[in-house]
Amino acid sequence: MFSLQLLLRASHAALLLVLCLQLGTNKAQEDTRQLIKMDFQLPRTTTANEEVTATLRVGTELRECMVIKTYLVSSSPVDGPFNYKYTACLCEEFPRTFFWDFQVNSTVRIAAVVDIIREFGICPNDMAVMPIKANRFSVLRLLPVA
């Protein structure tokens, strides 16, 4: 009878240990790293035909690098440097900052878009990853013209 009691006590302890290990494993497997972090800055307001600077800071928390293409899209046509598209290698330790200077005549909605693409000759040794989940990220801002 005594050996049976020891066996039952050991089994409760073993179950508790397995439960703790399982909870610890699940917590360790959570992926809370951000694929793309975007900070899109525009002036709060502008006047017609005044030059405006848009700034986009892009970063990642992934350990691997990726090739990104970034550009702006607007609700009404804007000419000139607004239409520039930038392609760069984005790595965790090397965030990127992009600038656009342009003029608008009326209030406009502007989206900063970052696409993760497959292109050779951008990242060192062509070592870059492509995420399965999503490959397009955007931030929308309103630029009112007074």
Secondary structure, DSSP 8 states (H G I E B T S, - for coil): -HHHHHHHHHHHHHHHHHHHHHHHHHHHH-----S-EEEEE--S-B-TT-EEEEEEEEE---SS-EEEEEEEEESS---GGGG--EEEEEBTTB-EEEEEEEE-SS-EEEEEEEEEE--TTSSGGG-----SS-SEEEEEEEE-B-
